[in-house]
């Protein structure tokens, strides 16, 4: 994530320089602002809960959703950043009637 102060510096340079490099910088800035707009829109349309980004416990990919859980984060960006941090072990629950089991990081097909 680019800090707002750095974005303002880029905008100031773009206001002065009109060379080929500034075209690339303008394109990168526009792409960043489009992405930021998507996350801001999603966050604004939430119900005020915290956010969590996690892998599906059934191995179907990543999930980003609102939560009441204690490990929720106040913003979408913080939830995604927390998910990006490596975890040595994860806790997975199997789909049949047995207690949760700790597995080392393994491929989803090995978690049965």
HUTARA-V196895 format. One record per residue. N is the residue number from 1. RES is the residue in one small letter. SS is DSSP state (A for helix, B for strand, O for the rest). PSI is psi in whole degrees, 0 to 359 (NA if undefined). D_CENTER is the distance of its C-alpha to the mean C-alpha in whole Angstrom. Layout:
BEGIN
N_RES_SS_PSI_D_CENTER / N_RES_SS_PSI_D_CENTER
END
This chain:
BEGIN
1_x_O_133_11 / 2_x_O_125_14 / 3_x_O_148_16 / 4_x_A_324_18 / 5_x_A_321_21 / 6_x_A_322_21 / 7_x_A_320_20 / 8_x_A_323_23 / 9_x_A_317_25 / 10_x_A_316_24 / 11_x_A_320_25 / 12_x_A_318_28 / 13_x_A_318_29 / 14_x_A_328_29 / 15_x_A_334_31 / 16_x_A_313_34 / 17_x_O_133_33 / 18_x_O_29_34 / 19_x_O_184_34 / 20_x_A_325_32 / 21_x_A_324_29 / 22_x_A_333_28 / 23_x_A_317_28 / 24_x_A_316_25 / 25_x_A_319_24 / 26_x_A_319_24 / 27_x_A_316_22 / 28_x_A_318_19 / 29_x_A_318_19 / 30_x_A_318_19 / 31_x_A_318_17 / 32_x_A_315_14 / 33_x_A_326_16 / 34_x_A_314_15 / 35_x_A_315_12 / 36_x_A_321_11 / 37_x_A_322_14 / 38_x_A_312_12 / 39_x_A_320_9 / 40_x_A_319_12 / 41_x_A_313_14 / 42_x_A_315_12 / 43_x_A_320_12 / 44_x_A_334_15 / 45_x_O_9_16 / 46_x_O_176_15 / 47_x_O_11_18 / 48_x_O_358_17 / 49_x_O_174_16 / 50_x_B_172_13 / 51_x_B_150_10 / 52_x_B_141_9 / 53_x_B_122_7 / 54_x_B_165_9 / 55_x_B_146_12 / 56_x_O_139_14 / 57_x_O_347_18 / 58_x_O_9_20 / 59_x_O_24_18 / 60_x_O_14_17 / 61_x_O_199_13 / 62_x_B_149_10 / 63_x_B_137_10 / 64_x_B_116_8 / 65_x_B_166_11 / 66_x_B_154_13 / 67_x_B_158_15 / 68_x_O_2_18 / 69_x_O_154_17 / 70_x_O_334_18 / 71_x_O_9_15 / 72_x_O_157_13 / 73_x_B_150_11 / 74_x_O_336_12 / 75_x_O_159_9 / 76_x_A_317_6 / 77_x_A_319_5 / 78_x_A_323_7 / 79_x_A_317_6 / 80_x_A_317_3 / 81_x_A_320_6 / 82_x_A_322_8 / 83_x_A_334_7 / 84_x_A_341_8 / 85_x_O_133_11 / 86_x_O_143_14 / 87_x_O_132_16 / 88_x_O_324_19 / 89_x_B_155_20 / 90_x_B_156_18 / 91_x_B_118_20 / 92_x_B_144_21 / 93_x_O_136_23 / 94_x_O_162_26 / 95_x_O_347_26 / 96_x_O_177_30 / 97_x_O_77_32 / 98_x_O_157_31 / 99_x_O_164_29 / 100_x_O_145_26 / 101_x_B_140_26 / 102_x_B_129_25 / 103_x_B_146_24 / 104_x_B_164_23 / 105_x_O_112_20 / 106_x_O_169_22 / 107_x_O_148_22 / 108_x_A_324_21 / 109_x_A_342_25 / 110_x_A_356_26 / 111_x_O_45_25 / 112_x_O_NA_28
END
